[in-house]
Amino acid sequence: MMAEEFPSLQVVKENNLYKFQAPSNNIISPHKPIIQFTDLSVLKTYFDICISTSVNEASDETRLEHESLMAQQKEYFHLKAIPGGVYDTLLQLLQSNHTEMFDKIVNLPKNKPFFEFIKYAMLDFLLNLKRPENYNNNDERSIYCEVFISLFKAFGNCTQSLGYTCLKHRCEKKAKDSDYVWLVSNDFAKEKKNNLKLLDGVGRLIANDTLNYFLIESSGFDGDKVVSHSLNDTLKNIKNGHDNLKFFVSNYRNASFETIKKVHLFSCQIIRNKITLLKYSIKSPTTWKVVECRSASVPLHFSDALEYIKVFELFAFLQNDICEQEKVLRQLKLENLNIVHVNDQDTVAHCLL
């Protein structure tokens, strides 16, 4: 089944075809995760997906969650919630001229994790502005290594919340234990390599390294194949998201199914200089839920510095989520050890087997 094409006008002039659209058709933000209609129609069997480029096929419940998350992003909800005036200080910094910005960065408050993160991220931004040449088309690795690795590293180290594996140049690797669920499905025969998808980086929670919490995939930088790469990487992230979450769930068979539904992980898809976070969780015994949570473009030029306000909102959202997930994970452990009693009919094993 093919997606219905939007109405357009056509004019043929001297064997040349010209097509035109109304202003209201096909307004989709560039450099975002994308799923073709034919693929989405297959995934619907197991997945309830709501991303900004594919909203209409989601359930009402998931669509409302997505709308709430986008409304929070618009208001910089989590950035403003950090104590110490982080939002106001950051806004003043980002509207400074080049010389003032450096001075304001080095004078940010000390011994406050999120301010420390801002300091290292913004110093790296100013350092990258001194690069003697622009990033080349078809070279996704240079920008990934010089811009994004340092950003992720600064967040993980300053907040002491995430540790990374495979976060370096030309290193793609499967997430630890992500293939286990397919070993079970195949009666413990080794899975074919074409079903194992590699990642550019994996962030694991310091508080519980069983969960591959932050799955990173870079989908290219202005190359001719960036659309094809993005289509494949969106599917790759959905696959890796549900594989890793299913392995995690298998460790907590005696915990409450309602508690396990509160657990989630993220994929971080980088297309050109834009980061998009998708969240993966269990909706029901037969359905996974995938919802876009945040998206932000990382500036490459000083004139775009104000865009960093959305970047830091994305990481403020992550910091808050990590705190909430740590509470859920502690509860899971108590339930799985039967320190907190769970009725047999309410356990993960009962609901998913």
NORHU-V712061 format. One record per residue. N is the residue number from 0. RES is the residue in three letters. SS is DSSP state (alpha for helix, beta for strand, coil for the rest). PSI is psi in whole degrees, 0 to 359 (NA if undefined). D_CENTER is the distance of its C-alpha to the mean C-alpha in Angstrom with 1 decimal. Layout:
[[N:RES:SS:PSI:D_CENTER] [N:RES:SS:PSI:D_CENTER]]
This chain:
[[0:MET:coil:130:29.2] [1:MET:coil:149:28.2] [2:ALA:coil:143:26.4] [3:GLU:coil:131:29.0] [4:GLU:coil:139:29.4] [5:PHE:coil:147:29.5] [6:PRO:coil:143:33.1] [7:SER:coil:161:34.1] [8:LEU:beta:147:37.4] [9:GLN:beta:136:39.0] [10:VAL:beta:130:41.7] [11:VAL:beta:123:43.6] [12:LYS:beta:113:45.7] [13:GLU:coil:51:47.8] [14:ASN:coil:8:45.7] [15:ASN:beta:133:42.4] [16:LEU:beta:130:39.8] [17:TYR:beta:127:37.9] [18:LYS:beta:142:35.3] [19:PHE:beta:146:34.2] [20:GLN:coil:155:31.8] [21:ALA:coil:158:32.1] [22:PRO:coil:333:29.9] [23:SER:coil:356:28.2] [24:ASN:coil:139:26.9] [25:ASN:coil:40:23.6] [26:ILE:coil:94:22.0] [27:ILE:coil:132:18.3] [28:SER:coil:136:16.2] [29:PRO:coil:162:16.1] [30:HIS:coil:38:13.3] [31:LYS:coil:157:10.9] [32:PRO:coil:138:9.9] [33:ILE:coil:145:13.4] [34:ILE:coil:127:15.4] [35:GLN:coil:151:19.1] [36:PHE:alpha:319:21.3] [37:THR:alpha:323:23.1] [38:ASP:alpha:320:20.1] [39:LEU:alpha:324:18.9] [40:SER:alpha:332:22.4] [41:VAL:alpha:315:22.2] [42:LEU:alpha:334:18.9] [43:LYS:coil:336:20.3] [44:THR:coil:321:22.6] [45:TYR:coil:348:20.0] [46:PHE:beta:136:16.9] [47:ASP:beta:103:16.6] [48:ILE:beta:129:13.9] [49:CYS:beta:101:13.3] [50:ILE:beta:161:11.3] [51:SER:coil:337:13.1] [52:THR:coil:354:14.7] [53:SER:beta:81:15.9] [54:VAL:coil:325:17.0] [55:ASN:coil:336:20.6] [56:GLU:coil:355:20.2] [57:ALA:coil:158:18.4] [58:SER:coil:163:20.6] [59:ASP:alpha:319:21.9] [60:GLU:alpha:311:20.3] [61:THR:alpha:325:16.7] [62:ARG:alpha:320:17.5] [63:LEU:alpha:321:18.8] [64:GLU:alpha:316:15.9] [65:HIS:alpha:316:13.7] [66:GLU:alpha:321:16.6] [67:SER:alpha:317:16.8] [68:LEU:alpha:319:13.3] [69:MET:alpha:325:14.0] [70:ALA:alpha:319:17.4] [71:GLN:alpha:317:16.2] [72:GLN:alpha:317:14.0] [73:LYS:alpha:326:17.2] [74:GLU:coil:2:19.3] [75:TYR:coil:48:17.3] [76:PHE:alpha:310:17.9] [77:HIS:alpha:330:16.3] [78:LEU:alpha:318:17.5] [79:LYS:alpha:337:20.9] [80:ALA:alpha:344:21.0] [81:ILE:coil:127:21.0] [82:PRO:coil:161:24.7] [83:GLY:coil:10:26.8] [84:GLY:coil:33:26.2] [85:VAL:alpha:313:22.9] [86:TYR:alpha:310:22.1] [87:ASP:alpha:318:25.7] [88:THR:alpha:316:26.1] [89:LEU:alpha:318:22.9] [90:LEU:alpha:318:24.1] [91:GLN:alpha:318:27.4] [92:LEU:alpha:314:26.2] [93:LEU:alpha:343:24.1] [94:GLN:coil:10:27.2] [95:SER:coil:162:29.4] [96:ASN:coil:175:31.1] [97:HIS:alpha:313:30.3] [98:THR:alpha:315:33.0] [99:GLU:alpha:324:32.4] [100:MET:alpha:315:28.6] [101:PHE:alpha:313:29.4] [102:ASP:alpha:319:31.9] [103:LYS:alpha:325:29.6] [104:ILE:alpha:310:26.8] [105:VAL:alpha:343:29.2] [106:ASN:coil:13:30.8] [107:LEU:coil:153:27.7] [108:PRO:coil:143:28.5] [109:LYS:coil:161:28.6] [110:ASN:coil:26:27.6] [111:LYS:coil:112:24.8] [112:PRO:alpha:313:21.4] [113:PHE:alpha:325:19.3] [114:PHE:alpha:321:22.1] [115:GLU:alpha:318:22.2] [116:PHE:alpha:313:18.6] [117:ILE:alpha:317:19.4] [118:LYS:alpha:309:22.6] [119:TYR:alpha:321:21.2] [120:ALA:alpha:317:18.4] [121:MET:alpha:326:21.0] [122:LEU:alpha:322:23.7] [123:ASP:alpha:324:21.6] [124:PHE:alpha:312:21.0] [125:LEU:alpha:324:24.8] [126:LEU:alpha:317:25.4] [127:ASN:alpha:334:23.4] [128:LEU:alpha:340:25.5] [129:LYS:coil:359:28.5] [130:ARG:coil:130:27.3] [131:PRO:coil:348:30.5] [132:GLU:coil:158:28.9] [133:ASN:coil:161:25.9] [134:TYR:coil:138:23.1] [135:ASN:coil:146:24.4] [136:ASN:coil:150:23.3] [137:ASN:coil:12:22.3] [138:ASP:coil:82:21.4] [139:GLU:alpha:336:17.6] [140:ARG:alpha:323:18.4] [141:SER:alpha:310:20.2] [142:ILE:alpha:325:17.6] [143:TYR:alpha:315:15.0] [144:CYS:alpha:317:17.5] [145:GLU:alpha:331:19.1] [146:VAL:alpha:308:16.3] [147:PHE:alpha:320:12.9] [148:ILE:alpha:316:14.4] [149:SER:alpha:327:16.6] [150:LEU:alpha:312:14.0] [151:PHE:alpha:319:11.9] [152:LYS:alpha:316:15.4] [153:ALA:alpha:318:16.8] [154:PHE:alpha:310:14.3] [155:GLY:alpha:316:14.9] [156:ASN:alpha:317:18.6] [157:CYS:alpha:324:19.5] [158:THR:alpha:351:18.0] [159:GLN:coil:39:19.1] [160:SER:coil:332:16.1] [161:LEU:beta:139:14.2] [162:GLY:beta:146:16.0] [163:TYR:beta:151:14.8] [164:THR:beta:151:16.3] [165:CYS:coil:38:16.6] [166:LEU:coil:67:15.3] [167:LYS:coil:175:18.1] [168:HIS:coil:134:19.8] [169:ARG:coil:44:20.2] [170:CYS:coil:107:18.9] [171:GLU:coil:137:17.2] [172:LYS:beta:149:17.6] [173:LYS:coil:148:16.9] [174:ALA:coil:142:15.2] [175:LYS:coil:129:18.2] [176:ASP:coil:4:19.9] [177:SER:coil:339:17.5] [178:ASP:coil:357:20.6] [179:TYR:alpha:320:22.7] [180:VAL:alpha:332:22.2] [181:TRP:alpha:333:23.6] [182:LEU:alpha:318:26.5] [183:VAL:alpha:314:27.5] [184:SER:alpha:329:27.4] [185:ASN:coil:24:29.5] [186:ASP:coil:40:32.1] [187:PHE:coil:23:30.8] [188:ALA:coil:142:31.5] [189:LYS:coil:134:29.0] [190:GLU:coil:145:26.4] [191:LYS:coil:146:26.8] [192:LYS:alpha:331:24.6] [193:ASN:alpha:351:23.5] [194:ASN:alpha:352:21.4] [195:LEU:coil:118:19.7] [196:LYS:coil:133:16.6] [197:LEU:coil:159:15.8] [198:LEU:beta:160:12.7] [199:ASP:coil:345:12.8] [200:GLY:beta:153:11.8] [201:VAL:beta:125:11.3] [202:GLY:beta:127:11.2] [203:ARG:beta:140:13.6] [204:LEU:beta:133:14.9] [205:ILE:coil:325:18.2] [206:ALA:coil:339:19.7] [207:ASN:coil:96:19.1] [208:ASP:coil:9:18.3] [209:THR:coil:335:18.6] [210:LEU:coil:117:15.0] [211:ASN:beta:93:12.5] [212:TYR:beta:330:9.9] [213:PHE:beta:100:7.1] [214:LEU:beta:120:7.2] [215:ILE:beta:131:7.3] [216:GLU:beta:125:8.9] [217:SER:beta:127:11.0] [218:SER:coil:17:12.6] [219:GLY:coil:167:15.6] [220:PHE:coil:93:17.4] [221:ASP:coil:18:19.9] [222:GLY:coil:168:21.5] [223:ASP:coil:335:23.5] [224:LYS:coil:15:21.2] [225:VAL:alpha:325:17.9] [226:VAL:alpha:313:17.9] [227:SER:alpha:318:19.0] [228:HIS:alpha:318:16.4] [229:SER:alpha:318:13.6] [230:LEU:alpha:315:15.2] [231:ASN:alpha:320:15.5] [232:ASP:alpha:329:12.0] [233:THR:alpha:316:10.6] [234:LEU:alpha:321:13.2] [235:LYS:alpha:318:12.6] [236:ASN:alpha:321:9.1] [237:ILE:alpha:318:10.7] [238:LYS:alpha:309:13.6] [239:ASN:alpha:325:12.1] [240:GLY:alpha:311:10.1] [241:HIS:alpha:330:13.5] [242:ASP:alpha:311:15.6] [243:ASN:alpha:322:14.2] [244:LEU:alpha:323:14.4] [245:LYS:alpha:321:17.8] [246:PHE:alpha:316:19.0] [247:PHE:alpha:315:18.2] [248:VAL:alpha:325:20.0] [249:SER:alpha:343:22.9] [250:ASN:coil:353:23.6] [251:TYR:coil:50:24.3] [252:ARG:coil:333:26.8] [253:ASN:coil:357:29.1] [254:ALA:coil:171:26.6] [255:SER:beta:136:26.4] [256:PHE:alpha:325:24.4] [257:GLU:alpha:326:23.7] [258:THR:alpha:319:22.2] [259:ILE:alpha:333:20.1] [260:LYS:coil:343:18.6] [261:LYS:coil:348:17.2] [262:VAL:coil:141:15.2] [263:HIS:coil:166:11.5] [264:LEU:beta:172:8.7] [265:PHE:beta:148:4.9] [266:SER:beta:144:3.7] [267:CYS:beta:104:2.8] [268:GLN:beta:125:5.7] [269:ILE:beta:117:8.5] [270:ILE:beta:117:11.4] [271:ARG:coil:246:14.4] [272:ASN:coil:19:13.5] [273:LYS:beta:133:10.7] [274:ILE:beta:133:7.0] [275:THR:beta:129:4.9] [276:LEU:beta:125:2.4] [277:LEU:beta:136:4.4] [278:LYS:beta:138:6.7] [279:TYR:beta:130:9.6] [280:SER:beta:172:13.0] [281:ILE:beta:127:16.7] [282:LYS:beta:318:18.5] [283:SER:beta:174:21.8] [284:PRO:coil:341:23.6] [285:THR:coil:357:23.1] [286:THR:beta:135:19.8] [287:TRP:beta:154:16.1] [288:LYS:beta:132:13.9] [289:VAL:beta:121:10.7] [290:VAL:beta:135:9.8] [291:GLU:beta:134:7.7] [292:CYS:beta:319:7.7] [293:ARG:beta:155:7.5] [294:SER:beta:139:8.1] [295:ALA:beta:144:10.5] [296:SER:beta:127:12.8] [297:VAL:coil:119:13.9] [298:PRO:coil:143:17.8] [299:LEU:coil:353:20.0] [300:HIS:coil:150:23.2] [301:PHE:alpha:327:25.0] [302:SER:alpha:343:25.6] [303:ASP:alpha:11:21.9] [304:ALA:alpha:326:21.6] [305:LEU:alpha:338:21.2] [306:GLU:alpha:341:17.8] [307:TYR:alpha:342:16.7] [308:ILE:alpha:323:17.2] [309:LYS:alpha:326:13.9] [310:VAL:alpha:314:12.2] [311:PHE:alpha:333:13.9] [312:GLU:alpha:320:13.2] [313:LEU:alpha:314:9.4] [314:PHE:alpha:330:10.5] [315:ALA:alpha:321:13.3] [316:PHE:alpha:316:11.3] [317:LEU:alpha:316:9.6] [318:GLN:alpha:316:13.2] [319:ASN:alpha:319:14.7] [320:ASP:alpha:320:12.5] [321:ILE:alpha:318:13.5] [322:CYS:alpha:317:17.0] [323:GLU:alpha:320:17.0] [324:GLN:alpha:325:15.7] [325:GLU:alpha:323:18.4] [326:LYS:alpha:317:20.9] [327:VAL:alpha:318:19.9] [328:LEU:alpha:324:20.1] [329:ARG:alpha:319:23.5] [330:GLN:alpha:319:24.7] [331:LEU:alpha:316:23.7] [332:LYS:alpha:317:25.7] [333:LEU:alpha:319:28.7] [334:GLU:alpha:318:28.7] [335:ASN:alpha:331:28.3] [336:LEU:coil:1:31.3] [337:ASN:coil:24:33.2] [338:ILE:coil:322:33.7] [339:VAL:coil:119:32.4] [340:HIS:coil:137:34.1] [341:VAL:coil:128:32.3] [342:ASN:coil:145:34.5] [343:ASP:alpha:319:34.5] [344:GLN:alpha:351:33.6] [345:ASP:alpha:0:30.5] [346:THR:beta:163:29.0] [347:VAL:alpha:315:26.1] [348:ALA:alpha:317:28.7] [349:HIS:alpha:319:30.8] [350:CYS:alpha:333:28.1] [351:LEU:alpha:357:26.3] [352:LEU:coil:NA:29.5]]
